[in-house]
Amino acid sequence: MIVEYVRYRVDEERWAQFLADYARAARVLARAPQCVDHELSRCVDEPACAVLRITWTSAEDHLQGFRGGELFPEFLAAVRPYVGDIEEMRHYERTPVRGAGGSVPSLYDWAGGAPVLERLTRVFYTHVLADDLIGPLFAHMDDEHPQHVAMWLGEVFGGPDRYTRERGGYPAMLGHHLGKAITEPQRRRWVSLLLDSLDEAGLPDDPEFRAAFVGYVEWGTRLALTNSQPGAAVVRDAPVPRWGWGVAPPWLG
């Protein structure tokens, strides 16, 4: 992906029209398969300054795909009056230096940290071992398995990277699923028992947390099912996913 920044200087008397025209342009971007996301910001300290940020799938997709495509004339018609107001228009590559700030708690912190996740996995695997459908898959589970899964969930949800440092990270988790030939009914039972265990273990029940939790569990178990099939083409070298409030891992690409 590539990020385009366009910096404008627009007088106050033109601002309302500028905003309206860019709202029209944004509707075009929403239909463009080359556009990942976009945002228009106005400077508080110097209101005449505005910055448009557009994330494109690649510079080539922007310059050749979008600009050479059927949507560009409609986009250009909306923004043409402001071409002379552009002070900068460049593409920037993302770097590894990025992350969330402390104003929004991680899912790990919101859940209650390691003790709560360990309580969850203890409750969960008690039900798993008693289940006739998925219990046999875990018949030889060692006593520390629930704690290891809690470590995984903790790292996924923004906590310490203990699973990577102590257990081998994503490749190790992948290894637990290879060749297991998990079925869809087994996957669904695993999900159902885990979600039931959330209430029993006393995890937060607000809609935002539960939606994020379910989002990860659905994604993770479907990936595990696919990877467990004989002869599956798997990605063996990847980081532990980091899951946020409704945000999928950035490395899925």
ChimeraX attribute file (.defattr): number of C-alpha atoms within 10 A of each C-alpha:
attribute: neighborCount
match mode: 1-to-1
recipient: residues
	/A:1	15
	/A:2	19
	/A:3	20
	/A:4	19
	/A:5	19
	/A:6	16
	/A:7	20
	/A:8	20
	/A:9	20
	/A:10	18
	/A:11	13
	/A:12	12
	/A:13	9
	/A:14	11
	/A:15	16
	/A:16	10
	/A:17	11
	/A:18	18
	/A:19	12
	/A:20	12
	/A:21	18
	/A:22	17
	/A:23	15
	/A:24	16
	/A:25	18
	/A:26	18
	/A:27	12
	/A:28	18
	/A:29	20
	/A:30	13
	/A:31	10
	/A:32	19
	/A:33	13
	/A:34	20
	/A:35	21
	/A:36	16
	/A:37	15
	/A:38	16
	/A:39	11
	/A:40	16
	/A:41	11
	/A:42	17
	/A:43	11
	/A:44	9
	/A:45	7
	/A:46	9
	/A:47	13
	/A:48	16
	/A:49	19
	/A:50	20
	/A:51	19
	/A:52	16
	/A:53	18
	/A:54	20
	/A:55	21
	/A:56	23
	/A:57	17
	/A:58	19
	/A:59	19
	/A:60	13
	/A:61	18
	/A:62	22
	/A:63	13
	/A:64	11
	/A:65	17
	/A:66	21
	/A:67	15
	/A:68	12
	/A:69	13
	/A:70	11
	/A:71	15
	/A:72	17
	/A:73	14
	/A:74	13
	/A:75	20
	/A:76	15
	/A:77	12
	/A:78	19
	/A:79	15
	/A:80	12
	/A:81	11
	/A:82	16
	/A:83	10
	/A:84	10
	/A:85	14
	/A:86	15
	/A:87	13
	/A:88	11
	/A:89	14
	/A:90	9
	/A:91	17
	/A:92	13
	/A:93	11
	/A:94	10
	/A:95	6
	/A:96	5
	/A:97	5
	/A:98	7
	/A:99	6
	/A:100	9
	/A:101	8
	/A:102	7
	/A:103	6
	/A:104	11
	/A:105	14
	/A:106	19
	/A:107	25
	/A:108	21
	/A:109	15
	/A:110	13
	/A:111	21
	/A:112	13
	/A:113	18
	/A:114	19
	/A:115	11
	/A:116	19
	/A:117	24
	/A:118	20
	/A:119	19
	/A:120	24
	/A:121	24
	/A:122	21
	/A:123	19
	/A:124	21
	/A:125	20
	/A:126	14
	/A:127	17
	/A:128	22
	/A:129	17
	/A:130	12
	/A:131	14
	/A:132	9
	/A:133	14
	/A:134	20
	/A:135	18
	/A:136	13
	/A:137	14
	/A:138	12
	/A:139	11
	/A:140	9
	/A:141	13
	/A:142	8
	/A:143	9
	/A:144	9
	/A:145	14
	/A:146	21
	/A:147	18
	/A:148	18
	/A:149	18
	/A:150	22
	/A:151	24
	/A:152	24
	/A:153	26
	/A:154	26
	/A:155	23
	/A:156	22
	/A:157	24
	/A:158	18
	/A:159	18
	/A:160	16
	/A:161	16
	/A:162	15
	/A:163	22
	/A:164	18
	/A:165	9
	/A:166	10
	/A:167	15
	/A:168	12
	/A:169	20
	/A:170	18
	/A:171	16
	/A:172	14
	/A:173	18
	/A:174	18
	/A:175	13
	/A:176	11
	/A:177	17
	/A:178	19
	/A:179	14
	/A:180	15
	/A:181	16
	/A:182	21
	/A:183	13
	/A:184	13
	/A:185	11
	/A:186	15
	/A:187	17
	/A:188	15
	/A:189	15
	/A:190	21
	/A:191	16
	/A:192	11
	/A:193	17
	/A:194	21
	/A:195	17
	/A:196	13
	/A:197	21
	/A:198	21
	/A:199	12
	/A:200	13
	/A:201	17
	/A:202	13
	/A:203	18
	/A:204	14
	/A:205	12
	/A:206	8
	/A:207	9
	/A:208	12
	/A:209	18
	/A:210	18
	/A:211	14
	/A:212	18
	/A:213	21
	/A:214	15
	/A:215	17
	/A:216	23
	/A:217	17
	/A:218	14
	/A:219	11
	/A:220	12
	/A:221	17
	/A:222	16
	/A:223	14
	/A:224	21
	/A:225	20
	/A:226	18
	/A:227	23
	/A:228	22
	/A:229	17
	/A:230	12
	/A:231	10
	/A:232	13
	/A:233	10
	/A:234	14
	/A:235	10
	/A:236	12
	/A:237	11
	/A:238	12
	/A:239	13
	/A:240	19
	/A:241	21
	/A:242	19
	/A:243	22
	/A:244	22
	/A:245	17
	/A:246	14
	/A:247	11
	/A:248	15
	/A:249	15
	/A:250	9
	/A:251	9
	/A:252	7
	/A:253	6
